[in-house]
Amino acid sequence: MSGFTEGTFSNFEGFETKAWGAMSPTSPLTPMTIKRRTPAPTDVHIKTLFASACHSDIHSVRSEWGKGVFPMVPGHEIGGVVEAVGSSVTKFKVGDTVGVGCMVDSCRSCRNCRKGLEQYCLPPGPVMTYNSPSKYPHTPGFEEKRTQYGGYSKDIVVHEGFVCSIPTNIDLAAATPLLCAGITVWSPMKHYGLKAGDKFAVAGLGGLGSMAVKLAKAMGAHVTVISRGKSKMSDALDNLKADAFLDSTDADACKDAADSFDFLLDCVGANHDVSQYLGLTAVDGKCVLVGLPPDSMSVHAFQIVPKRKSLCGSMIGGIKETQEMLNFCGEHNIVCDIEMADWENINECYTRMIASDVKYRFVFDAQKM
């Protein structure tokens, strides 16, 4: 089978659980049975209650970001309860409400990991939640070259250092997307210093953009949503409570907004001209990319140098800052706008996601597989 890693179905000690996954980049997602490892002393066995679908799941399962390993079980926005803990676990107990995001391990010792930046773990890099090999001797399955299975399953076993506590005062289903969508926008806001009173703009009103609006508002920023056309204006202003809306196809409005935003977060995943967003960024302002367009971008130095603008990037977030984000969301009652869906309709949901026909995340009940 194309992309199959030897050892995926090896006879390691563990238990079977139900999942949804794909057998190849061109096949639909279907029910399957997978094997999870028996919890090691530092492992947490999580009963998955909810799993949400991220657009990167589609890219991965279709091998659009490189050759995938199949069978593939996607999912890195996972919410559940602790079913069991290993003998050395100190952070969690049975019954705790927890979540798992995009990573399940790292080298734990490089300069970035020591700073709590596991997402930037030096090569060979972090062990991602799915479609990723067990890269380190301390990762169970390393000897077998075992590949990780993601959150579209009824159970998952993860090292306690990569499990986060989810506040119990917020709805777990709607909190599950925070494990990717939430931290992906929170991390650059905190790292690049967004503060109360700043003029903040978010380009692209999807799962990431909607969370950026909610978090930036709670941080005290003045928030403008930038989108092509006016079809999302009502949702931006009336539902998400953004302060302003800018139609990026309106030349006059964009001219009036030139050099005005202290912080512009670019969440657009399709090919686009980032120069337009740089033109909207203020002197000493930051234009931060979190979307991943497939093609390269072209930016002229004169768009950056004369007004001391910064063009930056950011990728998900570390475990410590993920926990800080979840705590903040608990304090401010912030969750994602979601649409509950049935597993039998997951392939249709993928089609709708590609068409941007969801507000703003599909979430599935993992115990109803």
Residue frames relative to the residue before (quaternion, step in Angstrom):
aa qw qx qy qz dx dy dz
M 1.0000 0.0000 0.0000 0.0000 0.00 0.00 0.00
S 0.5217 -0.6619 0.4422 0.3069 3.56 -0.85 0.96
G 0.8383 0.1915 -0.1485 0.4884 3.54 -0.85 1.00
F 0.4794 0.6801 -0.4453 0.3306 3.59 1.21 0.09
T 0.2563 -0.7643 0.5741 0.1431 3.57 -0.91 0.93
E 0.4622 -0.6866 0.4868 0.2792 3.57 -0.74 1.03
G 0.7314 0.3955 -0.2986 0.4684 3.57 -0.87 0.90
T 0.4634 0.7004 -0.4449 0.3111 3.60 1.21 -0.29
F 0.7886 0.2397 -0.1212 0.5531 3.58 0.96 -0.85
S 0.2730 0.7850 -0.5179 0.2026 3.60 1.09 0.56
N 0.5789 -0.6367 0.4047 0.3096 3.54 -1.22 0.50
F 0.1449 0.7865 -0.5818 0.1479 3.58 0.58 1.13
E 0.5934 -0.5693 0.4283 0.3746 3.55 -1.25 0.42
G 0.3572 0.7314 -0.5172 0.2644 3.58 -0.76 0.97
F 0.4190 -0.6798 0.5377 0.2706 3.52 -1.27 -0.43
E 0.4756 -0.6760 0.4919 0.2735 3.54 -1.20 0.60
T 0.0153 0.7775 -0.6285 0.0140 3.55 -1.21 0.63
K 0.5370 -0.6285 0.4595 0.3247 3.56 -1.20 0.46
A 0.0173 0.7917 -0.6088 0.0473 3.55 -1.17 0.69
W 0.2771 -0.6834 0.6319 0.2385 3.51 -1.44 0.04
G 0.1844 0.7887 -0.5672 0.1491 3.54 -0.87 0.95
A 0.4595 -0.6626 0.5229 0.2764 3.54 -1.37 -0.04
M 0.3954 -0.7273 0.5183 0.2148 3.55 -1.10 0.76
S 0.7881 0.0193 -0.0130 0.6151 3.60 1.25 -0.28
P 0.6652 -0.5151 0.3477 0.4138 3.62 -1.22 0.24
T 0.7363 0.4086 -0.2291 0.4883 3.59 1.16 -0.45
S 0.6130 0.5544 -0.3588 0.4338 3.60 1.22 -0.03
P 0.5352 -0.6214 0.4555 0.3463 3.60 -1.14 0.51
L 0.5601 -0.5536 0.4713 0.3972 3.55 -1.28 0.18
T 0.0106 -0.7969 0.6019 -0.0495 3.56 -0.95 0.95
P 0.6075 -0.5394 0.4109 0.4136 3.61 -1.20 0.31
M 0.0693 0.7804 -0.6192 0.0517 3.56 -1.14 0.66
T 0.3663 -0.6816 0.5780 0.2593 3.53 -1.32 0.18
I 0.0676 -0.7924 0.6062 0.0082 3.56 -0.88 1.00
K 0.3988 -0.7007 0.5377 0.2469 3.53 -1.32 0.18
R 0.1712 -0.7569 0.6240 0.0920 3.55 -0.99 0.92
R 0.5390 -0.6374 0.4425 0.3276 3.55 -1.08 0.68
T 0.5311 -0.5601 0.5167 0.3705 3.53 -1.26 0.42
P 0.5283 -0.6637 0.4085 0.3369 3.63 -0.74 0.94
A 0.3614 -0.6947 0.5865 0.2071 3.53 -1.01 0.96
P 0.7311 -0.4384 0.2720 0.4464 3.65 -1.18 0.21
T 0.7578 0.3437 -0.2046 0.5156 3.63 1.07 -0.64
D 0.5193 0.6613 -0.3953 0.3697 3.59 1.26 0.26
V 0.2323 -0.7207 0.6346 0.1545 3.50 -1.36 0.49
H 0.2296 -0.7430 0.6153 0.1293 3.57 -0.88 1.01
I 0.1084 -0.8185 0.5641 -0.0004 3.54 -0.55 1.25
K 0.2938 -0.6940 0.6301 0.1873 3.52 -1.01 0.90
T 0.3005 -0.7803 0.5229 0.1656 3.57 -0.40 1.23
L 0.1842 -0.7841 0.5853 0.0932 3.55 -0.82 1.01
F 0.8081 0.0273 0.0150 0.5883 3.56 0.99 -0.84
A 0.0388 -0.7557 0.6534 0.0221 3.53 -1.19 0.72
S 0.1717 -0.7935 0.5764 0.0934 3.57 -0.88 0.90
A 0.4443 -0.7035 0.5041 0.2314 3.53 -1.20 0.63
C 0.1619 -0.7734 0.6109 0.0491 3.54 -0.76 1.15
H 0.5938 -0.5895 0.3984 0.3757 3.59 -1.07 0.65
S 0.6033 0.5573 -0.3680 0.4358 3.59 1.09 -0.53
D 0.5330 0.5979 -0.4152 0.4314 3.62 1.19 -0.36
I 0.6509 0.5114 -0.3122 0.4661 3.57 1.00 -0.83
H 0.6456 0.5165 -0.3240 0.4599 3.58 0.89 -0.91
S 0.6924 0.4938 -0.2815 0.4444 3.57 0.90 -0.95
V 0.7118 0.4644 -0.2785 0.4474 3.56 0.78 -1.02
R 0.6981 0.4155 -0.2682 0.5178 3.60 1.22 -0.37
S 0.4309 -0.7335 0.4279 0.3052 3.57 1.33 0.22
E 0.3163 0.7673 -0.4969 0.2537 3.57 1.04 0.77
W 0.7142 0.3695 -0.2450 0.5416 3.59 1.27 -0.26
G 0.7629 -0.2350 0.1469 0.5841 3.55 1.12 0.61
K 0.6886 -0.5032 0.3367 0.3991 3.53 -1.29 0.35
G 0.2800 -0.7786 0.5434 0.1419 3.55 -0.74 1.06
V 0.3959 -0.6767 0.5648 0.2574 3.53 -1.35 0.29
F 0.0653 -0.8287 0.5555 -0.0221 3.55 -0.65 1.15
P 0.4427 -0.1359 -0.8857 0.0325 1.53 -2.19 1.28
M 0.1972 -0.7829 0.5824 0.0948 3.58 -1.08 0.79
V 0.1196 -0.7471 0.6511 0.0599 3.54 -0.97 0.97
P 0.2380 -0.8046 0.5267 0.1365 3.64 -0.28 1.20
G 0.4963 0.6944 -0.4674 0.2302 3.52 -1.36 -0.30
H 0.1741 0.7793 -0.5888 0.1251 3.59 -0.57 1.17
E 0.5857 0.4432 -0.4179 0.5347 3.53 1.11 0.81
I 0.1115 0.8446 -0.4868 0.1927 3.52 0.19 1.39
G 0.0020 -0.7902 0.6126 -0.0176 3.56 -0.86 0.99
G 0.2074 0.7950 -0.5477 0.1580 3.56 -0.90 0.85
V 0.4724 -0.6302 0.5214 0.3284 3.53 -1.30 -0.43
V 0.5406 -0.6236 0.4598 0.3276 3.53 -1.16 0.66
E 0.2530 -0.7829 0.5599 0.0980 3.53 -0.74 1.18
A 0.7758 -0.1136 0.1102 0.6108 3.57 1.08 -0.81
V 0.1837 -0.7724 0.5972 0.1141 3.56 -1.23 0.45
G 0.5341 -0.6158 0.4778 0.3275 3.53 -1.21 0.58
S 0.6920 -0.5297 0.3159 0.3753 3.55 -1.23 0.46
S 0.7378 0.4028 -0.2314 0.4898 3.61 1.14 -0.51
V 0.4421 0.7004 -0.4573 0.3238 3.61 1.25 0.05
T 0.1191 -0.8178 0.5622 0.0311 3.57 -0.86 1.01
K 0.6705 0.5496 -0.2966 0.4005 3.60 1.14 -0.53
F 0.8076 0.2188 -0.0739 0.5426 3.58 1.11 -0.61
K 0.1505 -0.7607 0.6231 0.1016 3.52 -1.32 0.43
V 0.6773 -0.4798 0.3574 0.4281 3.55 -1.24 0.33
G 0.7696 0.3349 -0.2685 0.4727 3.56 -0.93 0.97
D 0.5080 0.6455 -0.4313 0.3731 3.62 1.21 -0.24
T 0.3832 -0.6884 0.5662 0.2424 3.54 -1.17 0.68
V 0.0430 0.8369 -0.5326 0.1191 3.55 -0.53 1.20
G 0.1828 -0.7727 0.5960 0.1198 3.52 -1.34 0.19
V 0.1759 -0.7418 0.6366 0.1161 3.54 -1.31 0.43
G 0.2377 -0.7944 0.5492 0.1043 3.54 -0.95 0.94
C 0.8657 -0.2137 0.1404 0.4304 3.52 -1.10 -0.80
M 0.7677 0.2994 -0.1677 0.5412 3.62 1.19 -0.35
V 0.1606 -0.7838 0.5909 0.1034 3.54 -1.20 0.60
D 0.7959 -0.0035 -0.0476 0.6036 3.60 1.25 0.12
S 0.0518 -0.7517 0.6542 0.0654 3.53 -1.40 0.11
C 0.6993 -0.4397 0.3172 0.4659 3.58 -1.24 -0.08
R 0.2790 -0.8149 0.4506 0.2347 3.56 1.32 -0.58
S 0.7561 0.4051 -0.2042 0.4717 3.63 1.21 -0.07
C 0.5535 0.6089 -0.4183 0.3846 3.65 1.13 -0.31
R 0.7058 -0.4773 0.3004 0.4287 3.58 -1.22 0.29
N 0.6638 0.4967 -0.3199 0.4587 3.59 1.04 -0.64
C 0.6401 0.5076 -0.3273 0.4748 3.58 0.96 -0.78
R 0.6482 0.5199 -0.3255 0.4513 3.59 0.98 -0.77
K 0.6711 0.4682 -0.2910 0.4958 3.59 1.21 -0.44
G 0.5364 -0.6218 0.4101 0.3968 3.59 1.25 -0.05
L 0.5466 0.5919 -0.3926 0.4435 3.56 1.25 0.50
E 0.0132 -0.8568 0.5152 -0.0167 3.56 0.78 1.07
Q 0.5981 0.5784 -0.3703 0.4132 3.60 1.12 -0.56
Y 0.7201 0.3638 -0.2277 0.5452 3.58 1.26 -0.38
C 0.1625 0.8002 -0.5489 0.1788 3.58 1.16 0.61
L 0.4795 -0.6935 0.4572 0.2830 3.57 -0.83 1.04
P 0.6840 -0.5125 0.3171 0.4112 3.60 -1.12 0.66
P 0.4791 -0.1282 -0.8682 -0.0147 1.48 -2.02 1.49
G 0.6182 -0.6262 0.3248 0.3468 3.59 1.19 0.37
P 0.7127 -0.4535 0.3165 0.4316 3.55 -1.31 0.03
V 0.4290 -0.6201 0.5764 0.3150 3.52 -1.34 0.35
M 0.2723 -0.7862 0.5346 0.1478 3.55 -0.44 1.21
T 0.6749 -0.5516 0.3217 0.3699 3.54 -1.22 0.55
Y 0.7953 -0.0020 -0.0288 0.6055 3.59 1.16 -0.44
N 0.8025 0.2645 -0.2140 0.4902 3.55 -1.32 0.36
S 0.6102 0.5181 -0.3358 0.4965 3.56 1.10 0.74
P 0.4179 -0.7167 0.4914 0.2650 3.62 -0.88 0.84
S 0.5195 -0.5666 0.5226 0.3687 3.53 -1.34 0.25
K 0.1801 -0.8795 0.4375 0.0513 3.56 0.03 1.37
Y 0.7797 0.3427 -0.1471 0.5030 3.58 1.14 -0.54
P 0.6046 -0.5882 0.3893 0.3700 3.60 -1.05 0.68
H 0.6729 0.4834 -0.3188 0.4604 3.61 1.09 -0.54
T 0.5917 0.5491 -0.3721 0.4582 3.61 1.28 -0.06
P 0.4448 -0.6875 0.4903 0.2985 3.64 -0.64 1.01
G 0.7528 0.3448 -0.2789 0.4864 3.55 -0.94 0.95
F 0.4063 0.7397 -0.4619 0.2728 3.60 1.28 -0.07
E 0.6821 0.5033 -0.3008 0.4370 3.58 0.83 -0.96
E 0.7205 0.4404 -0.2448 0.4765 3.57 1.09 -0.68
K 0.3740 -0.7228 0.4820 0.3246 3.59 1.31 -0.11
R 0.2049 0.8267 -0.5003 0.1556 3.54 1.11 0.73
T 0.3221 -0.7470 0.5565 0.1691 3.56 -1.02 0.88
Q 0.4896 -0.6851 0.4639 0.2752 3.55 -1.04 0.85
Y 0.2314 -0.7195 0.6368 0.1524 3.50 -1.26 0.65
G 0.4236 -0.7595 0.4513 0.2003 3.55 -0.96 0.93
G 0.8089 -0.4040 0.2403 0.3531 3.46 -1.43 -0.27
Y 0.5190 0.6017 -0.4472 0.4107 3.60 1.21 0.01
S 0.5631 0.5651 -0.3914 0.4587 3.58 0.69 1.09
K 0.5919 -0.6125 0.4009 0.3372 3.56 -1.23 0.46
D 0.7859 0.1501 -0.0766 0.5950 3.59 1.25 -0.40
I 0.0189 0.7645 -0.6438 -0.0264 3.53 -1.28 0.46
V 0.2066 -0.7625 0.6045 0.1021 3.57 -1.12 0.75
V 0.0402 0.8201 -0.5584 0.1184 3.56 -0.60 1.20
H 0.5519 -0.5797 0.4801 0.3590 3.57 -1.14 0.62
E 0.5737 -0.6455 0.3794 0.3321 3.59 -0.88 0.93
G 0.6162 0.5767 -0.3464 0.4096 3.59 1.13 -0.55
F 0.7345 0.3655 -0.2217 0.5270 3.59 1.26 -0.26
V 0.5389 0.5539 -0.4151 0.4801 3.53 1.23 0.60
C 0.1780 -0.7878 0.5833 0.0859 3.59 -0.99 0.84
S 0.4338 -0.6696 0.5391 0.2697 3.54 -1.19 0.60
I 0.2053 -0.7724 0.5907 0.1107 3.59 -0.91 0.93
P 0.4856 -0.6736 0.4645 0.3078 3.62 -0.71 1.01
T 0.4368 -0.7393 0.4571 0.2317 3.55 -0.88 0.96
N 0.5957 0.5867 -0.3746 0.4007 3.61 1.22 -0.18
I 0.6846 0.4182 -0.2967 0.5181 3.60 1.25 -0.09
D 0.6042 -0.5897 0.4061 0.3496 3.54 -1.16 0.72
L 0.4508 -0.7343 0.4368 0.2584 3.56 -0.63 1.13
A 0.6301 0.5357 -0.3472 0.4421 3.60 0.93 -0.80
A 0.7261 0.4243 -0.2354 0.4873 3.58 0.89 -0.95
A 0.6307 0.5260 -0.3340 0.4626 3.59 1.22 -0.34
T 0.5214 0.6796 -0.4036 0.3215 3.58 1.15 -0.59
P 0.6744 0.4910 -0.3333 0.4393 3.70 0.82 -0.76
L 0.5048 0.6518 -0.4321 0.3654 3.60 1.18 -0.28
L 0.5978 0.6146 -0.3538 0.3739 3.59 1.14 -0.64
C 0.7546 0.2049 -0.1887 0.5942 3.60 1.27 -0.20
A 0.7198 0.4437 -0.2686 0.4614 3.59 0.59 -1.14
G 0.6806 0.5026 -0.2960 0.4434 3.58 0.92 -0.87
I 0.7273 0.4345 -0.2581 0.4643 3.57 0.74 -1.03
T 0.5933 0.5871 -0.3731 0.4051 3.61 1.07 -0.61
V 0.7355 0.3636 -0.2375 0.5200 3.60 1.03 -0.64
W 0.5998 0.5756 -0.3569 0.4261 3.61 1.11 -0.60
S 0.6522 0.5603 -0.3255 0.3933 3.58 0.84 -0.97
P 0.7113 0.4133 -0.2945 0.4863 3.67 0.75 -0.84
M 0.5880 0.5668 -0.3827 0.4320 3.62 1.03 -0.62
K 0.7089 0.4398 -0.2589 0.4868 3.57 0.91 -0.91
H 0.6846 0.5069 -0.3032 0.4272 3.57 0.84 -0.95
Y 0.7645 0.3550 -0.1860 0.5048 3.57 0.93 -0.91
G 0.5936 -0.6908 0.3079 0.2751 3.54 1.23 0.51
L 0.1916 0.7678 -0.5855 0.1757 3.61 0.88 0.79
K 0.0092 -0.8185 0.5733 -0.0367 3.57 -0.85 0.96
A 0.6909 -0.4664 0.3514 0.4262 3.53 -1.29 0.33
G 0.7769 0.3184 -0.2591 0.4775 3.56 -0.98 0.92
D 0.5282 0.6264 -0.4191 0.3911 3.60 1.20 -0.28
K 0.3893 -0.6586 0.5827 0.2742 3.54 -1.25 0.54
F 0.0512 -0.8228 0.5627 -0.0610 3.50 -0.36 1.36
A 0.0591 -0.7830 0.6184 0.0310 3.57 -1.00 0.84
V 0.1239 -0.7632 0.6284 0.0857 3.53 -1.12 0.69
A 0.2088 -0.7733 0.5914 0.0928 3.56 -0.83 1.07
G 0.7696 0.2717 -0.2381 0.5265 3.53 -0.69 1.13
L 0.0526 -0.8273 0.5593 -0.0090 3.59 -0.38 1.20
G 0.2850 0.7111 -0.5817 0.2734 3.51 0.22 1.37
G 0.8199 -0.1831 0.1500 0.5214 3.56 -1.07 -0.71
L 0.6819 0.4628 -0.2842 0.4899 3.59 0.93 -0.88
G 0.6866 0.5124 -0.2917 0.4254 3.56 0.79 -1.04
S 0.6510 0.5184 -0.3238 0.4501 3.58 0.96 -0.81
M 0.6602 0.4831 -0.3089 0.4851 3.58 1.02 -0.75
A 0.6061 0.5566 -0.3550 0.4436 3.59 1.06 -0.68
V 0.6290 0.5304 -0.3341 0.4599 3.58 0.99 -0.82
K 0.6939 0.4894 -0.2866 0.4437 3.58 0.78 -1.02
L 0.6978 0.4696 -0.2831 0.4608 3.58 0.86 -0.93
A 0.6632 0.5032 -0.3150 0.4557 3.60 0.91 -0.87
K 0.6231 0.5272 -0.3405 0.4669 3.60 1.02 -0.75
A 0.6771 0.4927 -0.2936 0.4611 3.57 0.91 -0.89
M 0.6619 0.4870 -0.2968 0.4864 3.59 1.21 -0.50
G 0.5867 -0.6351 0.3448 0.3654 3.59 1.28 0.02
A 0.4711 0.6751 -0.4498 0.3465 3.59 1.22 0.25
H 0.4344 -0.6190 0.5725 0.3169 3.54 -1.35 0.32
V 0.1548 -0.8595 0.4870 0.0143 3.56 -0.37 1.30
T 0.0622 -0.7657 0.6401 0.0133 3.53 -0.98 1.02
V 0.2537 -0.7412 0.6026 0.1520 3.57 -0.98 0.88
I 0.1551 -0.7695 0.6152 0.0725 3.57 -0.91 0.97
S 0.1499 0.7838 -0.5854 0.1433 3.56 -0.77 1.05
R 0.5265 -0.6170 0.4787 0.3361 3.56 -1.23 0.49
G 0.8115 0.1224 -0.1281 0.5569 3.56 -0.59 1.12
K 0.5360 -0.6533 0.4496 0.2894 3.54 -1.32 -0.02
S 0.3676 0.7734 -0.4654 0.2238 3.59 1.25 0.15
K 0.7460 0.3801 -0.2183 0.5013 3.60 1.11 -0.57
M 0.3886 0.7579 -0.4620 0.2473 3.59 1.27 0.05
S 0.6668 0.5087 -0.3163 0.4434 3.60 0.84 -0.91
D 0.6660 0.4948 -0.3108 0.4638 3.59 0.92 -0.88
A 0.6432 0.5370 -0.3181 0.4435 3.56 1.00 -0.85
L 0.7663 0.3859 -0.1978 0.4741 3.57 0.82 -1.01
D 0.7670 0.4008 -0.2043 0.4575 3.58 0.82 -0.98
N 0.7412 0.3860 -0.2207 0.5030 3.57 0.97 -0.83
L 0.7866 0.3288 -0.1677 0.4949 3.58 0.68 -1.11
K 0.3670 -0.7809 0.4413 0.2464 3.58 1.32 -0.18
A 0.2030 0.7555 -0.5831 0.2193 3.57 0.95 0.87
D 0.5313 -0.6532 0.4456 0.3042 3.57 -1.18 0.57
A 0.8089 0.0149 0.0330 0.5868 3.58 1.11 -0.64
F 0.2212 -0.7540 0.6058 0.1246 3.53 -1.32 0.37
L 0.0924 -0.7940 0.6002 0.0258 3.56 -0.98 0.91
D 0.2807 -0.7434 0.5900 0.1430 3.54 -0.74 1.12
S 0.3376 -0.7891 0.4777 0.1877 3.59 -0.40 1.21
T 0.6350 0.5050 -0.3451 0.4719 3.61 1.24 -0.12
D 0.5805 0.5630 -0.3665 0.4602 3.59 1.31 -0.06
A 0.3198 -0.7997 0.4781 0.1723 3.57 -0.10 1.31
D 0.6653 0.5056 -0.3157 0.4495 3.59 0.90 -0.84
A 0.6631 0.4990 -0.3092 0.4644 3.58 0.92 -0.88
C 0.6570 0.5003 -0.3116 0.4701 3.59 0.99 -0.79
K 0.6167 0.5351 -0.3457 0.4624 3.59 1.07 -0.69
D 0.6575 0.5066 -0.3046 0.4672 3.57 1.00 -0.82
A 0.7206 0.4400 -0.2399 0.4792 3.59 1.12 -0.69
A 0.3680 0.7589 -0.4759 0.2493 3.62 1.26 0.03
D 0.8625 0.0836 -0.0822 0.4922 3.55 -1.13 0.81
S 0.5173 0.7018 -0.3714 0.3193 3.61 1.04 0.61
F 0.7118 0.4679 -0.2755 0.4456 3.62 1.09 -0.49
D 0.4253 -0.7052 0.5117 0.2450 3.55 -0.86 0.99
F 0.7912 0.0662 0.0273 0.6074 3.56 1.07 -0.80
L 0.0030 0.7871 -0.6163 0.0242 3.58 -0.71 1.08
L 0.1666 -0.7898 0.5874 0.0587 3.57 -0.68 1.15
D 0.1973 -0.7991 0.5645 0.0619 3.55 -0.54 1.25
C 0.0615 -0.8292 0.5550 -0.0250 3.57 -0.30 1.33
V 0.4406 0.7244 -0.4413 0.2939 3.60 1.26 0.05
G 0.2378 -0.8042 0.5339 0.1079 3.56 -0.73 1.08
A 0.6157 0.5245 -0.3473 0.4745 3.59 1.26 -0.22
N 0.6454 -0.4995 0.3907 0.4258 3.58 -1.24 0.30
H 0.1743 0.7737 -0.5921 0.1430 3.57 -0.92 0.92
D 0.5412 -0.6177 0.4714 0.3215 3.54 -1.33 0.28
V 0.2541 -0.7963 0.5314 0.1380 3.57 -0.23 1.25
S 0.5000 0.6598 -0.4239 0.3673 3.60 1.21 -0.33
Q 0.6103 0.5533 -0.3595 0.4384 3.58 1.04 -0.70
Y 0.6823 0.4772 -0.2911 0.4712 3.58 0.95 -0.83
L 0.6006 0.5349 -0.3609 0.4721 3.59 1.09 -0.62
G 0.6424 0.5370 -0.3202 0.4432 3.57 1.04 -0.73
L 0.6732 0.4777 -0.2881 0.4854 3.57 1.19 -0.49
T 0.5881 0.5986 -0.3545 0.4126 3.57 1.27 -0.36
A 0.4842 -0.7067 0.4502 0.2517 3.56 -0.94 0.95
V 0.6597 -0.4200 0.4178 0.4624 3.55 -1.36 0.04
D 0.8194 0.1106 -0.1580 0.5398 3.57 -0.84 1.08
G 0.4701 0.6864 -0.4369 0.3420 3.59 1.24 0.24
K 0.3369 -0.7313 0.5638 0.1838 3.52 -1.32 0.35
C 0.1312 -0.7341 0.6626 0.0702 3.52 -1.02 0.95
V 0.0636 -0.8431 0.5329 -0.0344 3.58 -0.33 1.27
L 0.2706 -0.7742 0.5580 0.1265 3.54 -0.76 1.10
V 0.0242 0.7693 -0.6384 -0.0038 3.56 -1.00 0.89
G 0.5718 0.5399 -0.3784 0.4882 3.58 1.29 -0.27
L 0.2632 -0.7756 0.5590 0.1291 3.56 -1.21 0.54
P 0.1235 -0.8030 0.5809 0.0506 3.61 0.17 1.23
P 0.5518 -0.6651 0.3907 0.3172 3.61 -0.97 0.76
D 0.7505 0.3762 -0.2147 0.4991 3.61 1.05 -0.67
S 0.6141 -0.5573 0.4104 0.3793 3.54 -1.28 0.38
M 0.3625 -0.7250 0.5495 0.2023 3.55 -1.28 0.50
S 0.2422 -0.7540 0.5924 0.1478 3.53 -1.23 0.52
V 0.0491 0.7886 -0.6073 0.0837 3.56 -0.73 1.14
H 0.3214 -0.7482 0.5520 0.1794 3.58 -0.92 0.95
A 0.5844 -0.6113 0.4134 0.3375 3.57 -1.01 0.83
F 0.6457 0.5409 -0.3285 0.4272 3.58 1.04 -0.69
Q 0.5903 0.5487 -0.3773 0.4563 3.59 1.26 -0.14
I 0.7326 0.4075 -0.2083 0.5038 3.57 1.25 -0.39
V 0.7262 0.5101 -0.2673 0.3755 3.56 0.67 -1.18
P 0.7133 0.4950 -0.3166 0.3821 3.66 0.60 -0.99
K 0.7839 0.2652 -0.1614 0.5377 3.62 1.13 -0.49
R 0.4796 -0.7260 0.3999 0.2880 3.53 1.26 0.61
K 0.2724 0.7644 -0.5289 0.2486 3.54 0.91 0.97
S 0.2647 -0.7555 0.5787 0.1557 3.57 -1.23 0.49
L 0.1413 -0.7412 0.6508 0.0843 3.53 -1.03 0.90
C 0.0052 0.8404 -0.5333 0.0965 3.55 -0.38 1.29
G 0.2324 -0.7502 0.5934 0.1761 3.54 -1.33 0.04
S 0.0498 -0.7802 0.6225 0.0368 3.54 -1.30 0.26
M 0.1222 -0.7954 0.5913 0.0523 3.58 -1.08 0.76
I 0.8323 -0.1978 0.0574 0.5146 3.55 -0.72 1.18
G 0.4074 -0.7042 0.5101 0.2791 3.63 -0.79 -0.90
G 0.5802 -0.5890 0.4371 0.3541 3.56 -1.27 0.35
I 0.6843 -0.5019 0.3384 0.4066 3.55 -1.28 0.28
K 0.6457 0.5230 -0.3350 0.4441 3.60 0.92 -0.82
E 0.7162 0.4262 -0.2737 0.4801 3.59 0.83 -0.90
T 0.5630 0.5643 -0.3947 0.4569 3.60 1.17 -0.39
Q 0.6582 0.4896 -0.3113 0.4797 3.56 0.97 -0.83
E 0.6266 0.5288 -0.3365 0.4632 3.60 1.02 -0.74
M 0.6431 0.5195 -0.3154 0.4659 3.58 1.02 -0.80
L 0.6575 0.5056 -0.3069 0.4668 3.58 0.94 -0.87
N 0.6395 0.5152 -0.3254 0.4688 3.58 1.00 -0.78
F 0.6321 0.5297 -0.3182 0.4676 3.57 1.03 -0.86
C 0.6604 0.5000 -0.3063 0.4691 3.57 0.95 -0.87
G 0.6266 0.5235 -0.3380 0.4681 3.58 1.05 -0.66
E 0.6677 0.5078 -0.2959 0.4569 3.56 0.97 -0.87
H 0.7806 0.3231 -0.1508 0.5133 3.59 1.05 -0.78
N 0.4229 -0.7346 0.4427 0.2923 3.60 1.30 0.22
I 0.3406 0.7408 -0.4942 0.3017 3.55 0.92 1.00
V 0.1153 0.7521 -0.6433 0.0848 3.55 -0.93 0.99
C 0.5800 -0.5752 0.4450 0.3670 3.55 -1.31 0.10
D 0.4516 -0.6116 0.5599 0.3294 3.56 -1.21 0.50
I 0.0285 -0.8437 0.5338 -0.0491 3.58 -0.61 1.11
E 0.2117 -0.7085 0.6481 0.1820 3.50 -1.41 0.18
M 0.3203 -0.7402 0.5577 0.1958 3.60 -0.62 1.09
A 0.0374 -0.8038 0.5930 -0.0284 3.56 -0.99 0.90
D 0.4668 -0.6598 0.5163 0.2833 3.56 -1.28 0.43
W 0.5997 -0.5872 0.4061 0.3614 3.56 -1.10 0.70
E 0.6181 0.5683 -0.3465 0.4184 3.57 1.02 -0.73
N 0.7225 0.4094 -0.2341 0.5056 3.58 1.22 -0.41
I 0.3495 0.7862 -0.4725 0.1911 3.60 1.20 0.14
N 0.6471 0.5106 -0.3417 0.4513 3.61 0.97 -0.67
E 0.6145 0.5126 -0.3331 0.4986 3.57 1.13 -0.66
C 0.6270 0.5358 -0.3353 0.4554 3.58 1.03 -0.75
Y 0.6170 0.5319 -0.3452 0.4661 3.59 1.02 -0.73
T 0.6454 0.5173 -0.3157 0.4649 3.58 0.97 -0.87
R 0.6643 0.4918 -0.3014 0.4753 3.56 0.98 -0.82
M 0.6220 0.5412 -0.3469 0.4472 3.60 1.01 -0.70
I 0.6391 0.5236 -0.3245 0.4606 3.57 0.97 -0.84
A 0.7068 0.4287 -0.2415 0.5082 3.57 1.14 -0.71
S 0.4380 -0.7105 0.4370 0.3352 3.60 1.33 0.15
D 0.4343 0.7021 -0.4422 0.3506 3.55 1.13 0.71
V 0.6159 0.4780 -0.4027 0.4796 3.56 0.60 1.16
K 0.1056 -0.7683 0.6284 0.0605 3.57 -1.08 0.75
Y 0.5985 -0.6103 -0.5190 -0.0005 1.48 -0.34 2.49
R 0.7518 0.2255 -0.1666 0.5969 3.55 1.36 0.02
F 0.3407 -0.6743 0.6111 0.2362 3.53 -1.17 0.72
V 0.0668 -0.7835 0.6176 0.0143 3.55 -0.94 0.94
F 0.1854 -0.7939 0.5764 0.0553 3.55 -1.00 0.95
D 0.4210 -0.6719 0.5521 0.2579 3.55 -1.12 0.77
A 0.3367 -0.7980 0.4657 0.1814 3.56 -0.31 1.26
Q 0.6696 0.5036 -0.3114 0.4485 3.57 1.11 -0.50
K 0.6480 0.4988 -0.3213 0.4775 3.59 1.28 0.03
M 0.3019 0.7528 -0.5257 0.2565 3.57 1.12 0.60
